[in-house]
Amino acid sequence: MLLLTLAAGCGSPGGTVAVRASPEDLSGLLGLSYGDAVDVAQGLGYRQVRSRGATSYWSEPRSQSCARFGRSRGRLISVTMLPMAEC
């Protein structure tokens, strides 16, 4: 498990957000800005493999992990970990 501290956007109390994420579980990214979530996922070795509308699929080959991201209004609103075959 990786604990990251990100600078929060304007108006956020405390100025930082703690995020728990690992290649096997990206659910800790929920609620982040989509850009911050992508930065964390890429830092964990993920790469985007496809997208359609507000849904994108990300894979991390070392851990054989796959995640489906849903976004709305610039925020990550869903993270679903899937079998690698779904990516």
Stockholm file with secondary structure:
# STOCKHOLM 1.0

chainA/1-87         MLLLTLAAGCGSPGGTVAVRASPEDLSGLLGLSYGDAVDVAQGLGYRQVRSRGATSYWSEPRSQSCARFGRSRGRLISVTMLPMAEC
#=GR chainA/1-87 SS CEEEEEECCTTCTTSEEEEEEBTTBCGGGTTSBHHHHHHHHHHTTCEEEEEETTEEEEEETTTTEEEEEEEETTEEEEEEEECGGGC
#=GC SS_cons        CEEEEEECCTTCTTSEEEEEEBTTBCGGGTTSBHHHHHHHHHHTTCEEEEEETTEEEEEETTTTEEEEEEEETTEEEEEEEECGGGC
//
